[in-house]
Amino acid sequence: MQRRRVWGTAMAVAAGLAGVLVFEGVTGLPDAGSDDRGGHGPVQVDTRTVALSTGDGGRSASLGRRDTEPFSMLGVTWADPKARVTGTIEARTRAVRTGTWSAWLRLDGDSGQGEASARRGGTEPAWVGPSDGVEIRVVADGKTSSVLPEGIRLDMIDPGKGPGDARGIAMAPAAFAAETEGPDATASTAPAEPSPSATAAPPEPVPSDSPTTTEPSATATGPVQSGSPSATATTPPASSPAPASPTPTPSATGGPSSTAPRPAITPRSGWGADETISPEAPGYLPGGKIKAVAVHHTAESNSYTCAEAPAVVRGIYAYHVKQLTWKDIGYNFLVDKCGTVYEGRKGGVDRPVQGAHSYGFNAETTGISVLGTYTDAAPSQAAMVSVARIAAWKLGQYGVNPTGTATLTAGDAGTNYFRKSWAKGAQLAFPVIHGHRDGYNTQCPGGAFYGKLSSIRSWAAGPVTGLTVSSVTGATASGGTYHTRGPITVNWSSTTPAAFVTRHEVLVDGAVVATAAGSATSAQASVPAGSHSVQVRAVHQTGKAATSAAVTVVGDVTAPVFTTKPALSLRTGLVNASAVPLTLAWKATDAVGVRDVRLTAPLAATYGPTVSSAPQNGTSGKATTWSLSAYDRAGNRGAASVTTTPVVLQETAAVRTGTWATKTASAYFGGRSYSSATKNSSLTWTFTGRSAALVVSRAATSGQVYVYVDGTKAATVDLKSSTAKYRDAIWTKSWPAAARHTVKIVVVGTAGRPTVTTDGLFYLK
């Protein structure tokens, strides 16, 4: 099914930047992987500079709060590209939309990058959103120098309105792009941005990874802004004229195929790159092979919207090229927080383009940067997934294990964030996917992001981790075992994002019985009768497979049976017409195991598998059906029932001998009973049934009776009670089946308390 995702909404025109409506797979829009440039013109980016006023003997610099023409990105630069400001560099801006001033934003005092063409040093660029006011303050801390470098200035960038911003160019996040059929497939991904060269071989790479310190010889002067002490508009150096046709042309050769699928990549034309400002041909890695991936953040605000991301990329591009005088944007790839991947430095996304992202190690690495700052908060899951997918694809082109170690040759002397130093030409071991701080003294990519690199390595390399069968629906769990009488749905989860999973397989006793997509989290399967082992196997995009721990599923289609049919008997206890004490008994068995037994009529109750009887109450003179259902753990059901009627035989129905007196009271059944204190007086009832109960009235002076059943003495029953009781079933007798029986009671004539009072005989018909 074709999916649609909207990744941004239009911003108000007053904000100075139109939003991006991003659609995936919508008919009539270019595909995310398309290189179609029809109508996608380059975007001209406006850059302005203002010199900072220095003070305190060159130890501080500032720009007072002032109005400006609208801009959305800023940085602070200086004349010496090797210089680094270790003090405090802070900026605050006024939002166009609200007119409010932001809090102070701390800028990293070193862009951490550079190349031979660099003529200025500077901070990382900071995205501040559409702004029309600015204030800057800089203070040296004296660690590397007691004074600030010469030529310190504010650089402001208005990224303009791009084709993606206004027209909704499809920029599908790599983290959510549909999987392709095989490694390096390109049906739903962006083709490489072609090289400016039309020759078969790539241009010779720049041999040195060290920047030069030459300052541009000339700068074109632009109009001075109101309130600015000195403002200039920078242009490309005069020594690098733009070609007549700056759009790159395809190279004759592409990069090698990869062992990992290629994610969707927004080409330079998609984010509105103005190729006229970077006319120089791209360089390629001297060895022609990517050995490692350096991960960065752009060290700017995270408050940008995904609709603004193309403008952020344009701003970084302009800052790198026009302000720092690099030949192109430094990063090979950029990723926004929604997971959209952008082509960075030109030369072909599938080729080993040399970037300017990891000073000293650009000649053997490719650079991926996530838009935003991640010192305290990690990037979004979507962004990290896209970083891992790009890394897996690029490393897969050269057979490099993402979880391995790469030995890189230092292009210059350096020191990293962990205070490890080396000389030029040193051989250093790096994780194949490493943070910028591993090779340079910078916080990049931020502490929170750096701590997530192990996950990115694992996702890129495989296999799938944390795979587990979370549940089995269509089955009942009992003690860790599932029981089913039909098809089941196996549900699973893993810690590896679905974007890296090619497919899932459900295994029953080791054999594949169902296959599901990499994005699936469940699949249907069937198991035959008996006990079986069920697992899930996940196949990573690298082909590596991981298999979950097994769960036991028992197939069972045989219903439980009642080996002892339900039966009712009278029990002792107080009796009234609507509550005759009964005992319901049964026995249910199953080949696998009874789960429970449920009474469904005349009332509802559920009993455990080991319960075989329960007290009930019947209604005198009413035939009632008692229905039971036994369920096994698979849900199979066996049913049985019994129908019976409790009947009361009052004293008048008995054959009497001896002396009996009639007593009347509302507490007696029928309002009367028989009482006798004469020894050997008797009452005999005859009935046809399977259970009988003698009902009497009791008191502290009550005597005893002998009970005879079918002519045989069965019991001596004492009616004495410390409290008065009426209609008390004091003795019961039951038989396996209904038959004709006699029950006879004989007055014992107990000394001191000879009197007995009867209240009839109950039996079950």
N, C-alpha and C positions, 0 to 999 in steps of 0.2 A: 504494500500500500504506500502510495506516495505521501510524504510528510511535509508539513509546512511549519516553519519556525519564524517567528517575528522577534528579532533581536534588538530592536530599538524603536523609538517613536520620535516624531519630529519635535525638535526643541523650538521654543518661541523665537521668532525672528529677532526680537529685542535682545536675545542672548548673543547675537552676532554669529551664530553658527547653526546651520540647518542640520536636522537630525538625519539618521540613516534608517530607512525601512529595509530590513534585510529579510529576504525570502529564500527558502530553500525548496527547489523542485517545483516552482510555480511556472506554469505554462506562460511563455511570452517573455520571461526574463532570462538573461544569460546564466548558464550553469556555473556553480562555484568553481568548477575545474576548468572553465573555459578561458581561453586566451583571447577571446574576441574583444577587440578594442573599438568596435563601432560606436562612435559617439562618446567614448571615454577619453576626453581630452585631458592633458596634464593640467595641474592646478598651480597657479603662480602663488608662491608664498611670500608674504611681505615680512622683511626683517628690518629692525631698527636697533641702533646702538646709542647708548648714552654713557659718557665717561663718568666715573665716580670721583667724587672729591675726596682727596686723601688728607689725613691729618695725623697728629701725634707722631711726627717724624716718620711717616710712612707706615706706621703700625696699624692704622685703621683707615677705612674708606666708607663713604656713605652716599646715598642719594636720597634727598628729602622727599617727603610725600608730595606727589604731583599728579596732575591729570596727564593722560596719554591717549593716543589713538588706540582703538581696540587691539588687543593681542590676547593670546591664550597660552603661550609658553614663554618661559624666560630661563636665562642662565647668566652666570657671571664668568667672563673670560679675561685673560691677561696675555701679555705679549710673549712670554717664554713658555713654549709647549712642554718643557720638562719641569716647570715649576709646579709645586703643589701647596695649596693653602691648608694648613692644618688647624687653623683657628676656626672662628665661627663666621659662617656666611648665611645670612638670613634675609628673607624677602617677605613682604606682604602685599596683597593686591586688593583692589576694589572691584567687586563683581558688577558687571554691566547690568544684570537683570535686577539685582536688589539694591545696589548702591552701598552695600555694606563692606567693611574692610575685613579681610581674613585675619586669622591668627598668624603669628610669625612662622614661616616655613623654613626649616633648616635644609641647606643645600650641601651635598657632598663636595668637598673641596678639590676633588680630582675626578675627572671623567673616567680615569682608569684605562684609557685606550690611546691610540695614536698610531700614526703611520708616517711614512717618509714625507708625505706632502703636508703634514700638519705644520701650521705656522703660529698657532695659538694654543694655549692650554685653557682649561676651564672646568667648571662644575659639570655635573650631569644636568641636562635640561629638565626643567620642572613644569609639568602641565598644571596650570592654575585655572583653566576655564576662561571664558570670555570676560576680559577685565579692561577697565579704562583708567586705572590708577595704580601707582606702584610706589614702594618705598624699600630701600636696600640699606643694610648695615653689615660691615665686614670688620673683623678684628683678628689680627695675627696673634698666635699664642707663643711664638718664638721657638717652637720645637725644631722646625727645619730652617727657619729664617726669622730674624727679628723684625723684618719689614715685609710688607706685601709686595708681590711682583709688580713690575712696571706695566703700564697700559691697562689697568684694571677697569672694566666697564660692564654695564648691564646690556644684555642682548635680549630683545623682545621679538617674538615671532607670532605673526597672525597667519595660521595655516590655510586660510581661505576656505572656500566652499568647493568640495570635491564632487566628482560624479557619483561616488558611492554615497556621499552625504545627502545629495538632493534627489538622486534617481533610484535609490534602492538596489544597487548592484548586488547580486547574490554573493554573499560571503559566508559560506557554510563553515561553522566551527568544526575543526578537525576532530574534536572530542566527541562530536555527535554525528559525523558524516557516516553515510551508509557504507558498510563493508563492501569491498570489491571481491571478485571471485578468486583472485590469487595474488601472490606477492608482486608488488610493483605495478599492479593494474592501475590504469589511468582513466577508466571510464567515467568515474565520478570525482576525479581530482584535477587540480589545475596543472597544465603542462608547464614545463620550465620556462621562465622568462628568458628569451633568447639573448645570446651574447651580442654586443655591438659589432663584433667582428664577423665577417662573412667567410673567413678562411676556415679550413678544416681543422687546424690545430689552435688551441687557445694561445693567447698572447703570453710572452715570457713573464713569469712572476717577478715581483719586486724582491730582490735577493735579501734585503735587510729588513728586520722587524723593528728597527729603531727609528724614531722620528727625527726629522731635521729641526733646526732651530731658526731657520730663515724666516724673517718677518716679511709679509707681502710688501712689494715695492710701492704699490699705489693702491689707494682706496677712493672709489668714486664718492664724491660728497653729495648728499641728498639734502632736502629742505630741512631746516632746523625746526623742531617742534616747539610749541609754546611752552615756556617754563623749563626747557632743557638747556643746560649749559653748553653742551656740544653733542649734537646728534648726527649720525651718519647712516647712510643706507649702503650696505655691502653688496657687492656684485661679484661674479666669478672673476678670478684673476685674469688680467689682460693677456697673460701668456698662455691661457687655455681657452681659446675661442670656441664657442659652441659650433658644432657641425650644422650644416644646412638642414639635415634630417636627423634629429637626435633619437628617434625611436630605434631601439635595438633591432637588429636583424638576426634571424636564426643562424646558429652555428651549424656546421656540417656534422658535428659529432655530439652525442649526448653522454650522460654519465652511465655507469654500469647499472644493471638491474640489481634489485635489492631482495634480500630474503624476507623483508617486511613490507606490508602494503604502504603505498604512498597516501598520506592524508590529503585532504583538500587544502589548497594553498591559494590565497588571494594574490594575484600577480601585482606587480608594481603599478600597472595601469589601473588596477582595481582600487588602489588607495590614492591615485592621482599623482604619481611621481612626475615631477617636472624634470625630464631627462636633460634639458638644456643646461642645468646647473652642475651636472656631473658627466661631462662629455668624455672623460678619460675611459679607455677600455679597461675592463675588469682584469684582475690578476688571479692566478690559480695557484694552488698549493704546489711548492717546488717538487714534492715527491708524487704529486698527483693522487694522493690518498689521504682521506680524513682518518686520523688516529684517535681522536677524542672529541667530545662535545663540551664546550664551556657554557654554563648556564648563568644567566644574568637577570637582574631586574633593572628597569630604567630609572629607579630611584626618584620617582615623582609621585604625585598624588594618586590615590586609588579612587578618587571621587569621580573620575571620568565615567561617562556612560559608554556602553558598547557601541552606540551610534556615533560617539565622538572618536572612537579608536582610530579610524583612518586619518582623522585630522591630527591626532597625537603622533601617529607614524610620520606624517608629513612634516610635523614640527621637528621631530628628532632628526629627520633627513636634512631639513634646512639648517638646523643647528650644527650638525656634524660637518656639512659641506660648506655652508656660507659663513659660519661663525668660526669654527675650528679649522676650516680649510682642508678637511679631508676630501678625498676624491669621490666618496660615496658614503652612504649611511654605513655605520660600523658593523652592525649585526647582520648575520646571514638570514636570520628569521626573527620575526617578532610575533608575540602571541598576546591577545587581549584577555580580559578576565572572563569573557564568554567562551573562550576556547578557539576563536577565529585565528588562523595562522596567516601571516603576511610575509610575502617575499621581501627580504631586505636588500642586501647588496646585489647588484645586477651581475649577470654572468651565467645564469641557468641554475634553477633550484636543484637540478639533478646532477650538477657538476661540482667539483671541489673548489669553489670560489674562495679566495683568500679575503677574509674580512679584517676589520680593525676593532676587535672587541676584547682581546686578551693580550695586552702588550707583552712581547717577548715570546709568545706561543701562538701567534696568528698563523704561522706557516704550516701548522700541522692539525689545526682544529677548525671546527665550525662553531658559530656562536648563536645561541637562542636566547632571546630576552623577553621576559614577561613585562608588559606595561604595568607600572605601579611600583610601590615600595613595599617590601616584605620583611622589614626588620622585626616587627612584632607579630604580624598576622601572616599566615601562609597564604599563597595564592589559592584561588578557587580550584575545586576538583577539575572543572572543565579545562582550566589553563594548564594544570599539571599533566592531565591526560594528553593534551596536545603537545606539550614539550616532550613527553615520553614517546609519542608517536613519531614526531619529527626525528628525534634522536635515533629511534629504532630503525627508521627508514634510511637515514643517512649512514649510520654505522653498518647497516645491512648491505649497503652497496659495496663495502670493502671488507666484509667478513669479520667485523670487530665485535667482540662480546661486550654488550653494554654493562655487564657487571664485572668486567675485567679491569686490568691495570695497563696503562699505556706509558711507555717511556718516551718523553718529549725532550727535544734539544732546545735549551734556552737561547733565544735570539739576542738577548742582552742580559746583563747582570740585573738582579732584582731581589726583592724581599716580599714575602706574602703576608697575609693577615695574621698568621700564626708565628711571625717573626723568624721564619726560616729564610735564609739568604743563599744566593748562588751566584756564580760567575757566568759570564757569557760563554756559551758552548757546553755548559753543564748538562749532564743527562739526568733527568728528574722523572720520578715515577708519580703518575697521577691516576686517580680513578678515571676510567674511560669517560664517564659522565661526572663532571666535577663542577664545583662552583668557582666563579671568578676569583674569589678570595684565596683559593688554593694556589693561584699563580700570580697574585698581585696583592699589594697591601690595601685592601678595600673591604668594606662590609658586604659588598655585592656577592651573592644575590639576596642579602638580608638573612639574619639568623634564623627566622622562622622558615624561610624557603630552603635554606641550606640543610636544615634538619629533615626536610622531606625528600632530599635527593636519593636516599636509599630506596624509597618507594618508587621513584621514577626509574631508577635502574632496574628494579625488580619487574615493574610493568613492561619495560622495553624488552628485557631479556627473556622473560618467562621462566619457568612455567607459571600457570595460574596458581595463586596462593590463597590459602584460607578456604579452599573448596570444601563444602560440607553439605550433606543432605539435611535440610532444616526441618522438613516434615514430609509426611506422606498423607495426602488427602484421599478420601474414598476408602480409607482403612481406619481401624481403631487401634490406638497404641495401648499396649499393656506390658508394663515392665520392660520397656525398651524394644519390644517386638510389635510389629504391625500385623493386623489380621484383616483380610479382605475377602469378599465373596464376588468381586467383580474387578473391572479396570481401576487402576489407581492413578493418581497424579503425584509424581515425584517433584518436590520443591527443593531448590538448592540456593546457596549464596556463596560468594567468594569475596576476597578483599581486592582482587584485581579488577579494574574497571572493564565493563563489557566491551569497550572499544578494542581491546587486545585479544578477545576470544573469538576464534574462528567458528567453533561449533561446540555443542555439548552432546554427549552420548549417555543414554541410560543403559546400564549393564545389569542383567539378571544372571546370576551365577557366572559372571565373566563374559557373557555374550551380549552384543549390542542389540537391544530390542526397540530403541527409539533414538532419533536424532533431532536436535533442536538448534536454533540459531545461537550465535554467540551472545546476543542480547537477551536470550530467553532465560527465565529463572524457574521454569517448570516444564514438564512434558508428561504425556500420558503413556502408560505401559500396562501390560497384563502379566500376571504370574499364574502358572498352573497350580494345581493342588499340591499342598506340601509346603515345607519351609525352604525359603530361598534367600540368597544374598543379593541385595540391591545396592548399586553404587552409581555415581555420576562421574564421568570423565570429561574434562574440559581440555580442548586443544587450543593452545596459544597460537598467535599469528606466526610465531617462529616454527611451529610444528611440534613443539614440546607439549607433552600431555601430562596432566595431573589427574589423579583419581582420588575420590573422596573415600573416607572410611565407610565400611559397609553397614547397612542396617538390615535387619532380618524382617522379611515380609512372608507371612504364612497365607497361602491360598486355601480357602475353606468354603465349600458350597454345601456341606451337609448340615442340616438343621439339628438342634438338640432334640432329645426325646424325653418324655416323662415316663421313666421306668416304674415309678409309682404314681398312678393317676391321682389327681386331686381328690381328697376325701375330707368330709366334715364330721366332727364329733362334738358332743356336748361337753362342756367343762364346768368346773365349779365356779361359783360367784353369784352375786345378786342378780335376780332376774326381773325383768318387766316385759310387758307385751311387745315393746319395740326394740328390746335389747336382750336377746337370749344368748348367753355366753357360749361361743363356739370355738373350736380349734380347726383351722384349715391346714392340712398336711399334704405334702407332695415330695417327689424326688425327681430332679431333672439331671440328665447326663449328656455329655457331648464328647466326641472323639478328641477335640483339641482343648476344650474347656468352656464351661458355662460362664458367661459374663455376669448375667443377672436374671432374676425371675420377676416378672411384673404382673401384679393383679390388676386387671383392667375393668372388671365388673364384679359386684355392683358398685365398687369404689376403686380408686387408683392407689397403688402402693408398689414400691420396688424393694426387692430383697437381694442380698448378696448371694454369690454362687454357693456358699456353704449352708445357707439357711434352708430348712426343709419344713418349717411349720410356722404359723403365726396366729395369734388370738384374733377372733372376729366376733361380731355380734349379728344375730339373725333377727327376723321379725316373726313373732308368733303367728302361726296360721298362714304365712305367706311363702309360696314357692319361690325360691331365689336361685339364680344361676351364678356360680362363682367361676370366673374365667381367668386362666393363667397363661402367660406367654413366657417361654424361656428363650433367651438370646445368647448366642455364643459370641466370641470376641470379634468375629468377622461380620456380625450383624444378621446371621441366619436365625430364623425364628421357628420354634416349635410351640404348638398350642394344645391346651386341654382344658376341660371344664367339668363341673359337677353341679347338679341341681338338687336341692333338698328343701324340706319344709319342717320347721320346728312346730310340734303339736303338744298342747298341754292336755293331760288327762286329770280332771279334777277328782276330788275324793268321791264324788257321787258316782263316778265310773268304776270305782273299785268294789270288789267283793269284801264285805266286812265280817269279822268275827269278834266276839267280845263286846266291850262297852265303849262306845264312841259318842262324844258330845259335839254338837254343831256350834261353832263360834262365828260370829259375824263382826266384820270390821272392813273398812275401805282398804286397809293395808293387805288384805288377802286377795288372791286371784278370785274373781267372781264375787268378792265381798264376803266370803265365808271359808271356813276350814274345819277339819275334824281334829278333836283333841281327845286323848285317852290317858288315864293313869292306871289302867287295869292291866296287870301282867298277862302276857300272851294274847292280848287283843291284836287283831291283824287286819291289814288292808292288802288286797291283791289286785294288781292291774295286769291286763293282758293287752298286747299290742303287736303290730308288725313294723319293725324298724331296725336300724343298725346302731343306735346309740340311745341311752336313757339317762335321766338325771332325777334324783329324788329332791323335791323342793319342800323346805320346812320353814317353820318360824322358830326362833331361838331366843333363849334368855338364860339368866344365871341359874334358874331352877329347872331347866329342861333336862329330861332324862335321856335314855339310850334306846335304840332299836336294833334288832337283828335284821339283816337284809338277805333275802334268798332270791337267787336268780335261777329260773327254770327248775325250782325244787331243791337247789343246792345252796347251803349257806355260803354267802360270799363275803360278808363283812359285818362288824359291829360298829355302829355309827353313834357317836356321842353328840347330842344336840346342844350341850351346854355352851353358853357364850357370855362373856362378861358384859356385853352390851346387847341390847335387843336388836334382832335382825328379822326382817320379814322377806319372804320370797327368796330364800337362800338355797341355791343348788349345792347341797352338801356332799352328795355322793354321785358318781357317774360310772357308767359301764358302756363299752362300745364293742362291736363285733365287726369282722371283716366284711360282712355283707348283711343286707336286710333280711330278717327272718322273724318268725312269730316267737315271742318271748313272754315270760311272766316275771314280774318283780313283786315280791311279797315283803312287807315289813311287819315285824312282831315287836310289841312293846316288851322291853326287858323288865320293867318295874324296878328301876334303879332305886336303891335305898335312899330316902330323904329327898329324892327328886324324880319321882316316877313318871311325871307327865311328859307326853310328847304331843306336838301339834304339827300336823302335816299341811302342805299347801299344794298337793297334787304331784303328778309325775309328768316330766317332759320327755318326749322322744322325737327322733328325727325320722320322718317318713320319706 
